[in-house]
Amino acid sequence: MRDHPARPVQRLVPPLHSAWSGLLVLTLAIVQALLPPGAWATALPVAGGAFAALALTLAVVSRQRLAHRLAWALLAIATVLATLGQAVGTWLASAGQAAWAAEAITLASYLPLAVAAWWLAYGGGPGAWIDALLLSLVLALLAWLLPTASGHAGWALARSASAWLIWLLALRLAFSGPGPSLARYLLLPALLLYPLADLLPDLTAPLRLLAHALLLVAAWHPLAAEVPPPARDALSRGRLGLLALAASVPPSLILILAAREEAQPLSLAALVALLVVLLVMLRLYGLRERARHQTRALTRLARRDPLTGAANRRRLEEFLTREMALATRHATPLSLALLDLDHFRRFNECQGRAGGDALLRTLVEAWQAALRPSDLLVRFGGEEFVVVLPDTDDEACLAVLERLRQRVPYGQTCSAGFARYRPGESPDALIQRADQALYQAKQLGRDRVEGALTY
């Protein structure tokens, strides 16, 4: 008996053979965090980074099935540059020289990292961008308040800007995937930790190794071979709660900083709070517009025949009631016709259900092109149609129906009966008189038009 396939959330737990390299780097991160300062504590991050770069490159080259291979190659390049920058920084520090070269190499690693995050993102829509921008601004605000590495102000600004960009793209990537995914549980924390490691000098080595470990597990994970389907721009309860929590951070910081009378952080927190409020308003506006468009689409579908696109009986009732009132008020003619395809059942038996459906769709397209925008074509039954013709007397109605009769496709024919509206007459009575005229057309041999007596 075959087992049922595992659910996606279960598949996110990687098998041991696909996670061994990441677990090894994770072990190095733990060991490095526990070691006292010294040569070993300095060498382990470089060795772990070199191993991670090699393992990522091996995954890109050797895995037969790997979705977005170019993006994974860019992640491997970013790992190489980050490790090289760490090694150069260690060497320059031991020589007592300025570490600007190491800073430049490390910042260069952000470029392939950002391109990879952009490349891996799929679907999501503008809502994913707005949510990612909101959360990344809050993360950048919190990171700015943390004690960061000292050095030239230009390098510090470049680090902060690069960190914000990576966080924005990482959150965009996480919000673009449907449900539990590789991007959400492995790539997102890796991309969040990567810049954070450069912003926290005391934790740079273990955080960078942890990011490398997550990237390795993701690269060798079975899900890396699959391209997830595009996600709808859905606002789940969890996502809404996360956005609400993020939106509450800047005002909370304003209260705390105001109590401590710290002017500069207070100004920045107020600015971020304003941006967050604007983003929330933009997000709500987008949701409102989407709901409005969906309501319109559902309204249109509720008044249309799903096979042919013609109006249905519900639309006929609304339209006919309105046109009758207008005809009575303005004393203008209003005609209604019933048209029925001749021997449609025989055509269906010969051509099959698909052939019959194709005939009906082609028929509606041809008839719609022959009618005015003010007229209404309704699919009344299986092969029976109603045409409502405002401002049309008997003579004009007969001409329209003859034109429609000549446009029946596939060499088929139709019969038609019409009636002119009598003031005060009910919709059912008008339709019944047109139906009687249609019956007369069929009795007289089909493929013809007959009209009901007006009075």
Buried (B, 14 or more C-beta within 10 A) or exposed (E): EEEEEEEBEEBBEBEEEBBBBBBBBBEBBEBBBEBEEEEEBBBBBBBBBBBBBBBBBBBBEEBEEBBBBEBBBBBBBBBBBBBBBBBBBBBBEEEEEEBBBBBEBBBBBBBBBBBBBEBBBBBBBEBBBBBBBBBBBBBBBBBBBEEBBEBEEEBBEBBBBBBBBBBBBBBBBBBBBBEBBBBBBBBBBBBBBBBBBBBBEEBBBBBBBBBBBBBBBBBBBEBBEBEBEEBEBEBEEEBEEBBEEBBEBBBEBBEBBBEEEBEEBBEBBBEBBEBBBEBBEBBEEBEEEBEEEEEEEEEEEEBBBEEBEBBBBEBBEEBBEEBBEEBBEEEBBBBBBBBBBBBBEEBBEEBEEEBBBBBBBBBBBBBBEBBEEEBBBBBBEEBBBBBBBBBBBBEEBBEBBEEBBEBBBEEBEBBBBBBBBBEEBEBEEBBBBBBBBBBBBBEEEBBBBBBBEEE
